[in-house]
Amino acid sequence: MNERQMIALRGLPGSGKSRWVTRYEHEQHVCSADLFFEKRDFDPALLGEAHSACFRSALEECKRVYDRTRWIHLSRRPTRSPW
């Protein structure tokens, strides 16, 4: 079986999240608000945009690596299924 994992690190600024990723997950796709600010000066007003970019990057990576034939489509429409 091809196992897929997503590791989410959460913590205070300066708590070592990026350091952990650098040490243990250097060959994986990394989504981080820190990467957003590598291209521009840090501005607290842009944190929401940085987190949105991080989320979009994670979502795109999930779409890229996930076998789409296994996706389950959920719909709010009623069905005629007895279960």
N, C-alpha and C positions, 0 to 999 in steps of 0.2 A: 504494500500500500504506500502511496506517495503522501507523506504527511506534510501538512502545511500548518504553519504557526504564525501568529501575529503576537508580538510582545509589545505591550504598552507600558511605558515607564512614566510615572507621575511623581513629581516632587517639587520642593521649593527650588527657586533659582540658586544655583551653586551647590546643589546637593549631590552632584556627580552623575546625572543621567547621561549626558553626552560622553563623559569619560567611560562609563560602563559600556556604552555602545561601541566606542572606539576600541575598547579592550576585548569585548566578546563577540560582537556582531559585525565586524569590519567588512564582511563579504556580502552583507544583506542590504536590501533597500532601506534607507533610513529617512524618516519623515520627522523633521524637527523645526520648531520655530527659530532655533538658532541659525539654521541654514538660510532662512528668509532674510535674516539680518546680516548675513555675510555679504550680501549684494548692496546694502545700504546702511546708513548710520542707524543705530538703535533709537527708536522713538516709541515711548510707551503708548502713544495714540495709535500705533500701527499693530499692536499686539493682536487685536481681533482679526485683522487681515492676515497676520502671520499664522495664527491658529487655523484660519479657514484654508489657507494655502497648504498647510500641513495635512489637514483632513482630506482635501482633494487629492493630494499626492498619495496618501494611504489608500484611498478608495480606488484610484487609478491602478495602483500596484496590485490590489486585490483582484480587480477585474482582469488584469494582465495575466496573472498566474493561476487563477481559478478555472477549473474545467467547467465551462459554461453549460455543458450538458447536465450538470448536477444541480443547477440552480432550480429552486422551487418558486414558481410564480404564485404569489398570493393576490387574491382579488377580493374586493368587498362585495362583488355581485353574488347574489344567492345562487346556489347550484341545486340540481335535482338529485344529488347524491344522497343516499339514505344515511350516510355517516357524516 
